[in-house]
Amino acid sequence: MIVAPSIIAADFSQLQKEIKKVEKAGADLLHLDVMDGVFVPNLTFGPMMVEAINKMTDLELDVHLMIAKPEKYLGVFIDAGADWISFHAEASNKTDKCIRFIRNHKKKVGLAISPGTPLRKLTKYLAKIDFILIMTVNPGFYGQKFMPEILKKISEAKSWLVRHHLPCSIQVDGGISHKNAEDVARAGADIVVAGASIFKSRDYKRAVHDLRCSKV
């Protein structure tokens, strides 16, 4: 299991120290939640913060755009240092254009879907992207309770990818901890995003280990 700590749960007054701690704990990626107060009812940060974080770490940056009209902002986030970029299928009517733009800049491209969005919303794009981001909470705030009913969607996505022989990975984000990581892994997830379960734990290394070593 690839583990991507979500810095939304970090102590921003000690951000560089927090990033170094998850690096030492064995994190594979850093997950950055960008919220615009329009697509989701919350605000976080923009490309200037992504650029600053990029200078603090050698880890690849996994930037999750929870923003309206992502096609307008892809370039600035790529310039800021994003290595992986996911945007919401619900947020744009220019999905193919966004995919091509990210792909042309040789970054990993992902499509995200909220809990209420059916998988069929993005199946026609799965041959064109590197990963699906399946939300197991409603996007906008960290610390929400994991929605176990979304396990079925993860399984459906995995079955679809296997049936069509596609290498697309499945990333899962929302309320992930050692308590449900095994269920998520069994459903077919390849990458888990975890915020509070890492940054609010006493032992980051143990938290990352417990997520990575979930049994399948």
N, C-alpha and C positions, 0 to 999 in steps of 0.2 A: 504494500500500500504506500503510495506517495502521500506525504503529509505536508500540508500548506498552512502554517499558522496565519490567522487573520489578525492583522495588527490593529483592527478596530477595537480589540479588547485589551490592547497594551496600555501601559502607563505612558502617555504622550509627553509627560514632563521628563521622562527618562528613556526616550524612544531609542536612541542609539544603543544604550545599554540593553534594552529589551531585545532589540534585533540581534545583538551579539549573543545574548543568552539562548535564543532559539537556534541560532547558527550552531553553537556548541552542543545544543541538545539534539542535533541531527536533522533539523528541518530540511526539506527538499526545495521548497519554494517559499516566497513570502506572498501572501494574498492581501491585496489592497482593494478595499471596498470604496468605490467612488459613488457618492450619492448626491443628487442635484436639488432635492427638495421639490421636484416636479414629478418625475417618474415614481419616486418614492417619497414619503413624507418625512424626510430627514436630510441633513446636509453633513458631509464629511470634509473632503478636501479635493483639490484639483491637481493639475499637472505639476505645479511648483513643488508640491509635497512629494509627488512621485519622483521628481528629479532629485530632491534632497535625499530621499530614502535610497535611491540608486547609488548615491555616493557613500552610503553607510555600510553597504553589503556587497558581497560577490554572489549572493543568491539571485536566481532569476526572479523577476517581479511578475506576479500573476495578477493583472489588473482587471477587476470585475466592474464593468461600467453599468451602474444602475441609474442611467440617465436617459432623458428623452432625446430623440434625434442624434444617436451616437455618431452617425456619419459626419456630423459637423466637427467632431472633436478627436477623431481617431489619430490624425496626424500629430497633434500636440502631445498626446499621451505616448505615442511611439517615440517622438523626439525626446520626451522626458525620461525614457528608459524602460518602458514596458516591454517585456519579453513574451508574455502570454496576454492576450486580450479577449475577454468575453463580453458580449453585449446581449441585451434581452431581445428575444424574438418578438415580444409584445411592444417594444419601444421604437421600432423603425419599420417603415414600409420599403426600405432600400437595403434589405438583408443581403442580397447578392452583391451589391455595390460595396457594402462594408466588408464582406468576406474577401472579395477580390483585393480591396485596398490593403487589408492586413496581410493577406497572403503575398502580395507584391512587395511588401516591406520585409518579407521573410521572418515574420513573427508567427507564433502559434495562435490560431484563431478558434474561439469557442462561442457557442450559442447557449444562452441561459434561458431557462423557463421557470416561471413561478409555479407554486403548488397548484393553482387552479387552471393552468394551461395544459391541454392535452398534448401528448407526445407527437401526435400527427401534425402539430403546428410546425415541427421542424424536420420531419423525416426526409423531406426532399432535399434538405441541405446537408445531410449527414455524410455524404460522400465528398463534401467540399471542405469540411472542417476537421480540426484536430481533436476537439473534445466538446462534450455536452456538459453544461453545468446545470444540474437538477437541484433546485432549491427545496429544502425540507423544512423551511419556515417561510413566512411571507417576507419578501425583501424589504429592508428599510431599517431594521434594528437588530443588534446582536443580543444574545442572551435569551432568545425565545425558546420555547419548548419544541423539541423535535417532533415532527408529524409522522408517525409510523405508517400511516396510510400511503405515504409516498414511496414506500419500499416496493410496492407493486409497479409503480412507474419506472423505477430503476431496473427492475427485473425485465419489464417490457422493452426498455431501451437496450439492455444487454442482449436479449434474445433477437431483437431486430438487427443489431450490429453483427452478431454471429451468423445469423441467417443470410445476411447480405455480404459477408466476408469483408467487413470494413474495419480498419484499424483505429477508428475513433475511440478515444478514452471517455470514461464517465467520471466526472467530478461531482461531488455531493457537498452541499454547504447548508448549514443551519442546525444548530443544536447538537452538533456531533461531539460525542465524548466516548470514553472507554465503555460506557454502558450500552451504547447502540452501535458502535463501530463494527462489531462482528456481524450484526444483522445487515448493515450497509454493505459490508464486504461480500456476504453471501448473496445479496441481491445483485451484485455485479459491479460495484464501484471500484475504480482504480485509484482515485485521488480523493482524499478527504480534506476539507477545509475546517479548521477548528479555531475558535477564538477564545472564549471564556475557559474552555476545558484545558487550555494550555496556559494562557497568560494569567489566569486566576488560580492556578495550581501552585503548590509549594515546590514542586520538582518538575521543571520543564522537560528534562531529559526523560524522566519516567513517563510523563504525559505523552510525549512524542512516541516513545517506544510502545506504549500500550495501544496507541492508534495504529501504528505501522504493523504490529504483530497480531492484528485481529485475525482470528481463524476463519478460514473459508471451507 
